Amino acid sequence: MTTSREDSADFLAAETEVALERAADPTRHDVLFSRRAANIKQSAVRDVFDISIRPGLVSLAGGSPYLKSLPLDDLGRTAQKIIAERGLEALQYGGGQGMEELRGLVCEVMAAEGIEGAVPDDVVITTGSQSAQDVAAKVFCDPGDVILCEDPTYVGALNTFEAYEVDVVTVAMDENGLIPDELERTIGELQAQGRSIKLLYTIPSFNNPSGITLAADRRQQVVDICRRNDILVLEDNPYGMLRFDGEPLKPMRADNPDDVIYLGSFSKIFAPGVRLGWALVPKHLYRRFYLACEAVVLCPSPLTQMLVSAYLTDYDWQGHLRSMRSLYRERCEAMLGALAEEFPEGVHWTTPDGGFFVWVTLPEGIDTYPLLYTAIDAGVVFIPGAAFTPSDEPSNKLRLAFSAVTPEDIVEGVRRLAPILRTAISELDA
Ligand SMILES: Cc1ncc(COP(=O)(O)O)c(C=O)c1O
């Protein structure tokens, strides 16, 4: 006969076993996820990111900026000085809008891009443009609302919008960017279905992934169509200042302060590791927008804000940008030259005037996703086109990034890729 103490020991052991079994079941909390969470995906760019750092591989996948020419020693001394002399401010919480000094400097950066007269009171410093996209979706969109975007568009924006259960609807582009007639037609169709369209998300200069730029004469047309239909324009312009030659094209925000939320970023003109960008928000929308930013991060990092402010004040940032533009131009030319030399007939690509990317189109019927794995075996990585559209259809496109790779490696990467495309085309013909 067992004692009650033994009974309870057995009972406890059994309980513990059940608890351990339950703890080992990795799906046990799945029922707790929100509906929204089901829409949160790992981007294909992140998938490929880990692979692309394998030694020996040429990565034409990641759109990272070139950082090696930054004055790192000087920046180190500047960071040290900030902490030594203003550490109690740099390491303390700050205001939700971001520091006034940096917001003022952001207005100067925007003036250099063609936006005159912006005031610090209308600027919110954000954790990169990425967090501003998140805030825009959060502030304006209910589940089922529509955000219009280019086809193709930035994968990070797609992931963000889809996480808010937004229906992302694409508008066709040609070599001059968004087609105004197509925009008008798409809006008309959606309105006829009773859909609520909140935003047009656009990357007008050197679109990621296509490298295409919205022509100057279409920019106002696009804003006018949106204004007539009470749709806000979310203009994401991280590459605008990276035009290879000449002046940046005037952003849509420049002449339309009430209809455009403008997103800028220090990631491509300085360094993504500071995780700082900004939103220039129409006055009548500012309060809600900034309160939503504050609710997410409390405040952007004062330390990196002070570092960026010092960079814009004490360093020749415009000179550095000029040298970056010519470095990216050289890399882009190396890529375009190699593509012309190596890629088979039937393959087409864009010729960007700036930014980081070339967009390649293969003959209809080829799916570039499976080609990625053959390419990895051959020692080169790209991003398949399907990543950059909300559609689940296979894509015959792929993105090549030239920003973070030397011209020699670009040529080598294209050489490794060419036979894979040739085989895919010949299998299609067979
Ligand atoms: C079009 C576009 N928007 C936003 C981002 C993210 O920028 P940030 O580093 O400012 O968050 C990227 C990054 O590649 C991008 O290409």
PDBQT file of the ligand as one rigid body, heavy atoms in Angstrom, charges set to zero:
ROOT
HETATM    1  C1  LIG A 501      12.807  52.085 -50.428  1.00  0.00    +0.000 C 
HETATM    2  C2  LIG A 501      13.327  51.843 -49.064  1.00  0.00    +0.000 A 
HETATM    3  N1  LIG A 501      12.698  52.390 -48.014  1.00  0.00    +0.000 NA
HETATM    4  C3  LIG A 501      13.134  52.190 -46.754  1.00  0.00    +0.000 A 
HETATM    5  C4  LIG A 501      14.224  51.405 -46.499  1.00  0.00    +0.000 A 
HETATM    6  C5  LIG A 501      14.657  51.202 -45.063  1.00  0.00    +0.000 C 
HETATM    7  O1  LIG A 501      15.407  52.294 -44.716  1.00  0.00    +0.000 OA
HETATM    8  P1  LIG A 501      15.852  52.642 -43.231  1.00  0.00    +0.000 P 
HETATM    9  O2  LIG A 501      17.197  52.046 -43.034  1.00  0.00    +0.000 OA
HETATM   10  O3  LIG A 501      15.860  54.134 -43.238  1.00  0.00    +0.000 OA
HETATM   11  O4  LIG A 501      14.839  52.088 -42.307  1.00  0.00    +0.000 OA
HETATM   12  C6  LIG A 501      14.923  50.820 -47.548  1.00  0.00    +0.000 A 
HETATM   13  C7  LIG A 501      16.088  49.969 -47.267  1.00  0.00    +0.000 C 
HETATM   14  O5  LIG A 501      16.661  49.334 -48.073  1.00  0.00    +0.000 OA
HETATM   15  C8  LIG A 501      14.456  51.060 -48.871  1.00  0.00    +0.000 A 
HETATM   16  O6  LIG A 501      15.080  50.538 -49.924  1.00  0.00    +0.000 OA
ENDROOT
TORSDOF 0
